Amino acid sequence: MTKISPVQALYDLCKKTFTTPTLSPSAQPIQKLCFLLNTIGPADVGLKANNLDDDRGHGFFGFNQFNRMARWAQPITYLDIHDSARVLRQMCMFCLPTSSVIPLHDHPGMTVLSKILYGSMHVKGYDWVEPACIKKTSGSQGARNNVSCAVLDILAPPYLDAAGRKCTYYHDYPYSSFWEKESENYNVKEEEYVWLKEIDTPEGLYMRPGKYIGPALQV
């Protein structure tokens, strides 16, 4: 019997776990998926040792003489491993150069699992207060890294504007910056809360597509 690749095993379990875009799995299958996700390393998705050097802002796959960019542009490279017609599930990677930032954004009605393949990053996340002051999505998070890194993501279901799963970006403000009478009802420490303002896609966010060169998936 032919041994399947780790990324194929991960895809197969994703397919078994996420069967409908409207129903979130229970904790047990998610825990099983997280355990398998944590076993995935850079080589399992086609990232080789000589690719892991930081290029200080030119993105994981560098650049060529016909597509030169300023060293401070710091493009983030996005790679699709599998996209199930943007209906059920998506597996993808983000390769971030040194000091790049993914702005605060939400994942409306989505389950998102992430694994850092190499490097490290600082992730900042928020949950909406209860009772909600505004319509809830699924919280917001952003990431900043001081060294180059790569992240493997599973999104189920993926972003899809037509289905109401649009990626919205936010800017966070200290809780003390604004005040409303309703806020007295929460009776919490100010440092535990922030205000989020919806913003347009940040001008400084630059992502470019890359080509996945890891093991092919049998879907």
PEUR-V156408 format. One record per backbone hydrogen bond with DSSP energy under -1.0 kcal/mol. NH is the residue of the N-H (numbers start at 0). CO is the residue of the C=O. If there is no record, write none. Layout:
# PEUR-V156408
nh=NH co=CO
nh=NH co=CO
This chain:
# PEUR-V156408
nh=8 co=4
nh=9 co=5
nh=10 co=6
nh=11 co=7
nh=12 co=8
nh=13 co=9
nh=14 co=10
nh=15 co=11
nh=16 co=12
nh=17 co=13
nh=29 co=25
nh=30 co=26
nh=31 co=27
nh=32 co=28
nh=33 co=29
nh=34 co=30
nh=35 co=31
nh=36 co=32
nh=37 co=33
nh=38 co=35
nh=39 co=36
nh=44 co=41
nh=45 co=42
nh=46 co=41
nh=50 co=47
nh=51 co=48
nh=61 co=58
nh=66 co=63
nh=72 co=69
nh=75 co=205
nh=76 co=94
nh=77 co=207
nh=78 co=92
nh=80 co=90
nh=81 co=90
nh=83 co=88
nh=84 co=82
nh=86 co=83
nh=87 co=83
nh=89 co=154
nh=90 co=81
nh=91 co=152
nh=92 co=78
nh=93 co=150
nh=94 co=76
nh=95 co=148
nh=98 co=144
nh=99 co=96
nh=101 co=142
nh=104 co=140
nh=105 co=167
nh=109 co=106
nh=110 co=155
nh=112 co=153
nh=114 co=151
nh=116 co=149
nh=121 co=143
nh=123 co=141
nh=125 co=139
nh=139 co=125
nh=140 co=104
nh=141 co=123
nh=142 co=101
nh=143 co=121
nh=144 co=99
nh=148 co=95
nh=149 co=117
nh=150 co=93
nh=151 co=114
nh=152 co=91
nh=153 co=112
nh=154 co=89
nh=155 co=110
nh=159 co=164
nh=162 co=159
nh=163 co=160
nh=164 co=159
nh=169 co=103
nh=170 co=196
nh=172 co=194
nh=174 co=192
nh=176 co=173
nh=177 co=174
nh=182 co=179
nh=183 co=180
nh=184 co=181
nh=185 co=182
nh=191 co=188
nh=192 co=189
nh=194 co=172
nh=196 co=170
nh=198 co=168
nh=204 co=201
nh=207 co=75
nh=209 co=77
